[in-house]
Amino acid sequence: MPGQISHVLAIRAKERESQRPRVQKPPRLIRPIPQEVAIDHGTRYSIVQRTQCLTLLSLGYTYKQVEEAIKIPHWTCRRIHEKATQRGYCPAEDPRILEHHVEDGVRSGRPKEIDKTVEKRLLDLIIEDRSSREKSSEVLAYETGISTSSTLRILHQNRFSSVKPTRKPGLNPE
């Protein structure tokens, strides 16, 4: 009987819920971003495209004409031209476009905290002798002064794996 009562109550609750007035949410607007507003930070142009841009600009094309010809936005053409000029490009003096005028700039990245000397010291600790090969990553990390996860990462990059040495009993003369 208790199962039937809860079933009847559930049906009544469902009916009351369906009769309750609902507030309609306004339809969600999907606003497409206009092409002239969208800024793409990830587009990189090849050295050949940058050279073409500079060539057309040196022949007297405007930034808009270069954009139509090689499909590089005019503000990017302007930036390529400014950067090449800063690097010594001057078509009036020398019309040649050298590689250093259009090469990729140096990108800063996160500096390495663990230099090659620490990595070499860690690898030398392992290669040293048999007892050091049996050390755990925690012990090696403590001895080199780096974290355990960094120790494991360096070991895996250098093709070291965790292998427990097997000890076999000596043969008994019978």
C-alpha positions in Angstrom: 0.0 0.0 0.0 2.7 2.6 0.8 4.0 2.4 -2.8 0.5 3.2 -4.2 0.1 6.3 -2.0 3.4 7.8 -3.1 2.5 7.0 -6.7 -0.8 8.8 -6.5 0.9 11.7 -4.8 3.4 11.9 -7.5 0.7 12.0 -10.2 -1.1 14.8 -8.4 2.1 16.8 -8.0 2.9 16.4 -11.7 -0.6 17.6 -12.6 -0.3 20.7 -10.4 3.1 21.4 -11.9 1.8 21.3 -15.4 -1.1 23.7 -14.5 1.2 26.3 -12.9 1.8 29.4 -15.1 5.2 29.6 -16.6 7.2 32.8 -17.3 8.4 32.7 -20.9 12.1 33.5 -21.3 12.9 35.8 -24.2 14.6 34.0 -27.0 18.4 34.1 -26.8 19.9 36.4 -29.3 22.7 35.1 -31.4 24.8 38.0 -32.4 27.3 37.3 -35.2 30.4 39.2 -34.8 31.0 41.4 -37.8 34.1 40.6 -39.7 35.5 44.1 -39.3 35.2 43.9 -35.5 36.6 40.4 -35.0 40.3 40.5 -34.2 42.3 37.4 -34.9 45.3 37.2 -32.7 46.5 33.8 -33.9 47.1 34.4 -37.7 50.7 34.2 -38.7 51.8 35.0 -42.2 54.7 33.2 -43.9 57.9 34.9 -44.8 56.9 34.7 -48.4 53.6 36.5 -47.8 55.4 39.2 -45.8 57.9 39.6 -48.6 55.1 39.9 -51.2 53.4 42.6 -49.0 56.7 44.6 -48.9 57.3 44.1 -52.6 53.8 45.4 -53.6 54.2 48.4 -51.2 57.5 49.2 -52.7 56.0 49.2 -56.2 53.5 51.9 -55.1 50.5 49.9 -54.1 48.3 51.2 -51.2 47.6 49.1 -48.2 44.0 48.5 -49.4 45.3 47.4 -52.8 47.7 45.0 -51.1 44.9 43.7 -49.0 42.8 43.0 -52.1 45.7 41.4 -54.0 47.2 39.0 -51.4 44.4 38.8 -48.7 46.4 40.2 -45.8 44.5 42.8 -43.8 45.7 46.4 -44.4 46.6 47.0 -40.8 48.7 43.9 -40.9 50.4 45.1 -44.0 51.1 48.4 -42.3 52.6 46.6 -39.3 54.8 44.4 -41.5 56.0 47.5 -43.3 56.7 49.3 -40.0 58.6 46.4 -38.6 60.7 46.0 -41.8 61.5 49.7 -41.7 62.6 49.4 -38.1 64.9 46.5 -39.1 66.6 48.6 -41.8 64.4 48.1 -44.9 64.5 51.3 -47.1 63.4 50.7 -50.7 64.6 54.1 -51.8 68.3 53.2 -50.9 68.2 49.4 -51.5 65.1 47.7 -53.0 66.2 44.2 -51.9 64.2 42.6 -49.1 66.5 40.7 -46.9 65.5 37.8 -44.7 66.1 39.7 -41.4 63.6 42.3 -42.6 60.7 39.8 -42.6 61.8 37.1 -40.2 59.7 36.1 -37.1 60.5 38.1 -34.0 61.7 36.6 -30.8 58.8 35.4 -28.8 59.2 35.4 -25.1 58.2 32.2 -23.3 58.3 30.9 -19.8 61.9 30.7 -18.7 63.3 27.3 -17.8 63.8 26.8 -14.1 65.8 23.7 -14.5 68.9 24.2 -16.6 71.0 21.7 -18.4 73.5 21.4 -15.6 70.9 20.2 -13.1 69.6 17.7 -15.7 73.1 16.4 -16.3 73.7 16.1 -12.6 70.5 14.1 -12.2 71.4 11.8 -15.1 75.0 11.4 -13.7 73.6 10.4 -10.4 71.7 7.5 -12.0 74.4 6.3 -14.3 77.0 6.5 -11.4 76.7 3.1 -9.9 74.3 0.3 -9.2 73.0 1.6 -5.9 72.1 5.0 -7.3 70.0 3.3 -10.0 67.8 1.9 -7.3 67.1 5.3 -5.7 63.5 6.5 -5.8 62.5 9.7 -7.6 62.0 11.4 -4.2 65.6 10.7 -3.2 66.9 11.9 -6.6 64.8 15.0 -6.4 66.1 15.8 -2.9 69.7 15.3 -4.0 69.4 17.5 -7.0 67.1 20.1 -5.4 64.2 19.9 -7.8 60.6 18.6 -7.4 59.7 14.9 -7.8 57.5 15.5 -10.8 60.3 17.4 -12.5 62.7 14.5 -11.8 60.3 12.0 -13.2 59.7 14.1 -16.3 63.5 14.4 -17.0 63.9 10.7 -16.5 61.1 9.9 -18.9 62.4 12.3 -21.5 65.8 10.5 -21.4 64.2 7.1 -21.7 64.7 5.9 -18.2 61.9 3.8 -16.7 61.1 2.5 -13.3 62.5 -1.1 -13.0 62.8 -2.8 -9.7 65.9 -5.0 -9.6 65.3 -8.7 -9.1 67.3 -10.5 -6.6 67.8 -14.2 -7.2 69.1 -16.5 -4.6 72.4 -18.2 -5.1 72.5 -21.7 -6.4 72.7 -24.3 -3.6 75.2 -27.1 -4.1 73.3 -30.4 -3.8 
